[in-house]
Amino acid sequence: MFQEDRDELRRHAKENILKVQQENRRNYKKNRKEAPYYQEGDLVAIKRTQVGPGLKLAPKYLGPYQVTRALRNDRYLVEKVGEHEGPRQTSTAAEYMKSWVQDCEEALTGDEETVDI
């Protein structure tokens, strides 16, 4: 009788724990979105993850980098394109990457009218 009561309490506790775990999973996934998928050859910018003295005013993203290989769990191998600050080759997660906008460079160096003051 005593053992049966203990087994019943354990079963009831296990059901409650599973119910709370499912609710926690549902609440966690509710605010998440799928990571973007990058293909080999895509140009991306990677987030600067190492911070230190003198980097407060440094750009938040390094780039452009080219995706050389897709790994599992939304990870990628990327390689530097051109001469700029940052590692030559590195691996990074999709959450630290964003697509490189090629028109951005042209917009900065494009034919802009200068206004004399």
Helices and strands as residue ranges (DSSP letters): H 2-30, E 43-47, E 61-70, E 75-80, E 89-93, G 94-96, E 97-99, H 103-109
